[in-house]
Amino acid sequence: MALAMTDNLFKKAAQAGQRQLGAFMALADPVSAELMATTGFDWLLIDGEHGPNDIKSVLGQLQALAAYPVNPVVRMQDHNIADIKRVLDAGGQTLLIPMVESAEQAKQLVQAVQYPPTGVRGMGGGLTRATRWGSIPDYLEKADENICLILQLESPEGIAALDAISNTDGVDAIFIGPADLAAAMGYIGQPAHPEVCRVVEDAIQRIQAIGKPVGVYCGDPEQVKAYQNMGASFFLIGADTMLLKLASESLLKTF
């Protein structure tokens, strides 16, 4: 049976500048992922950097989310090309790569998500869920255009190389990580410190001026509005772990 290629709706929305609200998912469980998919978030981040995920748990969550109108994004644990290939073969279309600090790293990551001759992604064909085990006849022709590569800047080095990274062909969007940036700037645990916010705001405006979609983590509704006015369009505003913890604490307090 022939199946149609799945369009990357997250990428289309980001390119159109549409606001997308998302949440971290660190519980590494397909049932909790499916539960999150019923709540109305535009996108959900399967976290392979800080969440206890492996390739099978990522696969299970991608399968669980597929039945819902929500866009899955997978954050890789690092820049490992083999791991990137496995997540793409499992059906991931949008990847967020942490700790990018140079244009050279950006170029290598672009190559990792694209097929030859422009990239180095290996041919899995009928072995992979991405092709629905060979049921999408034009997968190889359409795969690259439906991959969305988001690079995360979260260090002074990354911010210093912002222009070169953002201008790299094949980089679809940039995400700013205030928590690690704050720590690197000497304000550990203070992502809302005024000096950190100043750097984040400047980065958002510079990326927007370059013409690349830009996202940021922010749990403050008013700050999200301000960042959106500066040009940011996709946001992480919470996490499954903290939502469960805070709701449980709140419930106990009422009794």
C-alpha positions in Angstrom: 0.0 0.0 0.0 1.4 3.4 -1.0 1.2 6.1 1.7 1.7 9.9 1.4 4.6 11.8 2.8 3.8 13.5 6.1 4.3 17.3 5.7 6.2 18.9 8.5 3.6 21.2 10.0 5.9 22.6 12.7 8.4 23.8 10.0 5.6 25.4 7.9 4.2 27.2 11.0 7.7 28.4 12.0 8.4 29.7 8.5 5.1 31.5 8.6 5.9 33.1 11.9 2.9 31.5 13.6 3.1 31.3 17.4 3.6 27.8 18.7 3.4 26.9 22.4 5.2 23.8 23.5 6.3 21.8 26.5 9.3 19.6 27.5 8.5 15.9 27.9 11.1 14.3 30.2 9.0 11.4 31.6 10.2 9.2 28.7 6.9 7.3 28.5 4.4 7.0 25.5 1.3 7.0 27.8 2.4 10.4 29.4 3.2 11.6 25.9 -0.2 10.7 24.6 -1.8 12.4 27.6 0.2 15.6 26.9 -1.0 15.4 23.3 -4.6 15.8 24.4 -4.1 19.1 26.2 -3.7 21.5 23.2 0.0 22.2 23.0 1.1 23.1 19.5 4.3 21.1 19.9 5.9 18.7 22.4 9.6 18.2 22.9 10.8 14.7 23.5 13.9 15.4 25.5 16.8 13.2 24.8 19.3 15.6 26.5 18.0 15.7 30.1 15.2 13.2 29.9 16.0 9.5 30.4 15.2 8.6 26.7 16.7 6.1 24.4 15.9 5.3 20.8 13.0 2.9 21.7 11.4 5.4 24.1 11.7 8.1 21.5 10.1 5.8 19.0 7.2 4.9 21.3 6.5 8.6 21.9 6.5 9.5 18.3 4.0 6.7 17.7 1.8 7.9 20.5 1.8 11.4 19.3 1.1 10.5 15.7 -2.6 10.2 16.2 -3.0 13.8 17.5 -2.8 17.3 16.0 0.4 18.1 17.8 3.9 18.5 16.4 6.6 16.3 17.9 10.2 17.7 18.2 13.1 15.5 19.4 15.9 17.1 21.3 19.1 15.1 20.8 21.5 14.5 23.6 24.5 15.8 21.6 25.8 16.0 18.0 26.3 12.3 17.4 25.6 11.7 13.7 24.7 8.0 14.2 22.1 8.9 16.9 20.7 11.6 14.7 20.3 9.1 11.8 18.4 6.7 14.1 15.9 9.3 15.3 15.3 10.3 11.7 14.8 6.7 10.7 12.4 6.3 13.6 10.2 9.0 12.1 11.4 12.2 13.7 11.2 15.2 11.3 12.0 18.1 13.6 15.3 17.9 15.6 16.5 20.3 18.2 20.3 20.1 18.7 21.8 21.5 21.9 25.0 23.4 22.6 25.8 24.6 19.1 28.7 27.1 19.2 30.1 27.5 15.7 29.3 27.6 12.0 31.4 24.5 11.5 29.2 22.5 13.9 26.1 23.9 12.2 27.4 22.7 8.8 28.1 19.2 10.1 24.6 19.0 11.7 23.0 20.1 8.4 24.9 17.3 6.6 23.8 14.8 9.3 20.0 15.4 8.6 20.3 15.4 4.7 20.7 12.6 2.2 23.7 12.6 -0.2 24.9 14.3 -2.2 24.4 17.3 0.1 24.5 15.3 3.3 25.7 12.1 4.9 22.4 10.5 6.2 22.5 6.8 5.6 19.9 5.0 3.5 17.6 2.9 5.7 14.8 2.4 3.1 12.3 -0.3 4.0 14.0 -1.0 7.4 12.7 2.3 8.8 9.5 3.7 10.3 10.3 7.0 8.5 9.5 5.4 5.2 6.7 3.4 6.7 8.8 0.4 5.9 8.9 1.3 2.2 5.3 2.4 1.9 6.1 6.0 1.1 7.3 5.7 -2.5 8.7 9.3 -2.7 10.2 9.5 0.8 13.8 9.8 -0.4 12.9 12.7 -2.8 10.9 14.6 -0.2 12.6 13.8 3.1 15.1 16.7 3.2 12.5 19.4 2.6 10.4 18.0 5.4 13.2 17.9 7.9 13.3 20.9 10.3 16.7 21.4 12.0 16.7 23.7 15.0 20.0 24.6 16.6 20.1 25.6 20.2 22.4 28.5 21.3 23.0 28.5 25.1 26.5 29.7 25.7 28.5 32.9 25.2 30.4 31.1 22.4 27.1 30.3 20.6 25.8 33.8 20.9 29.1 35.2 19.6 28.8 32.9 16.5 25.0 33.7 16.1 25.2 35.3 12.7 27.4 32.6 11.1 25.3 29.8 12.6 22.0 31.4 11.6 23.1 32.1 8.1 24.2 28.5 7.5 22.2 26.9 4.6 20.0 24.1 5.9 19.6 25.5 9.4 15.8 26.0 9.7 15.5 27.7 13.0 17.4 28.8 16.1 16.3 28.2 19.7 17.8 30.2 22.7 18.3 28.4 26.0 18.4 30.9 28.8 19.2 28.4 31.7 22.6 27.2 30.4 23.3 30.7 29.1 22.7 32.2 32.5 25.0 29.6 34.1 27.8 30.3 31.6 27.4 34.0 32.2 27.8 33.6 36.0 24.1 33.7 36.9 23.5 30.0 37.6 19.8 29.4 38.4 18.8 32.9 37.3 17.6 32.7 33.7 15.5 35.7 34.3 18.4 37.9 35.4 18.3 41.2 33.6 21.7 40.8 32.0 20.7 37.3 30.7 17.4 38.7 29.4 19.3 41.5 27.6 21.5 38.9 25.8 18.4 36.8 24.9 16.5 39.8 23.6 19.4 40.9 21.5 19.8 37.4 20.1 16.1 37.1 19.2 16.1 40.4 17.4 19.3 39.6 15.5 18.0 36.2 14.4 14.7 37.7 13.3 16.5 40.3 11.3 18.5 37.5 9.5 15.1 35.9 8.6 15.3 32.6 10.5 12.5 31.5 12.9 13.6 31.8 16.5 12.3 30.2 19.7 13.0 30.4 23.4 12.2 28.8 26.7 10.2 31.1 28.9 7.7 30.4 31.7 6.5 34.0 32.1 3.4 34.8 30.0 4.2 38.6 29.8 7.8 37.9 28.8 6.6 35.5 26.1 4.5 38.4 24.7 7.5 40.6 24.8 9.7 38.0 23.1 7.0 37.5 20.4 6.9 41.2 19.7 10.7 41.0 19.2 10.3 38.3 16.6 10.3 35.0 18.5 7.5 32.6 17.4 7.9 29.2 19.1 8.1 28.8 22.8 8.6 26.2 25.5 6.5 27.2 28.4 6.6 24.2 30.8 7.5 20.6 31.3 5.5 17.4 32.0 7.6 16.7 35.1 7.0 20.1 36.7 3.3 20.2 35.7 2.8 16.9 37.5 4.8 17.9 40.5 3.2 21.4 40.9 -0.4 20.0 40.4 0.3 17.3 43.0 1.6 19.8 45.5 -1.3 22.1 44.8 -3.8 19.3 45.4 -2.2 18.4 48.7 -2.3 22.0 49.9 -6.0 22.2 49.3 -6.5 19.3 51.7 
